[in-house]
Amino acid sequence: MVNRTTTKFSDLPTIIGIKIVNLIWENVKKSVLFALKAE
């Protein structure tokens, strides 16, 4: 088991990156669905 504090700080950029990617992905999905519905 890795020390939690070190894991937190080393994983922080990754976690933030994943969250940003997820947000963008959700927006893209919504835009695509909206575009498909509009057509």
C-alpha positions as CSV (number, residue, x, y, z in Angstrom):
1,M,0.0,0.0,0.0
2,V,1.4,3.4,-1.0
3,N,1.4,6.3,1.4
4,R,-1.8,8.2,0.9
5,T,-0.4,11.7,1.1
6,T,2.2,11.0,-1.5
7,T,-0.4,9.3,-3.7
8,K,-2.7,12.2,-3.4
9,F,-0.2,14.8,-4.5
10,S,1.3,12.7,-7.3
11,D,-2.2,11.7,-8.6
12,L,-3.7,15.2,-8.3
13,P,-2.8,16.4,-11.9
14,T,-4.2,13.0,-13.2
15,I,-7.4,13.3,-11.2
16,I,-7.9,16.9,-12.3
17,G,-7.1,15.9,-15.9
18,I,-9.6,13.1,-15.8
19,K,-12.3,15.4,-14.4
20,I,-11.7,18.0,-17.1
21,V,-11.8,15.3,-19.8
22,N,-15.0,13.9,-18.3
23,L,-16.6,17.4,-18.3
24,I,-15.5,18.0,-21.9
25,W,-16.8,14.5,-22.9
26,E,-20.2,15.2,-21.3
27,N,-20.5,18.5,-23.1
28,V,-19.5,16.9,-26.4
29,K,-22.1,14.1,-25.9
30,K,-24.8,16.7,-25.2
31,S,-23.8,18.8,-28.2
32,V,-23.9,15.7,-30.5
33,L,-27.2,14.5,-29.1
34,F,-28.6,18.0,-29.5
35,A,-27.3,18.2,-33.1
36,L,-28.8,14.8,-33.9
37,K,-32.2,15.8,-32.4
38,A,-32.2,19.1,-34.4
39,E,-31.7,17.3,-37.7
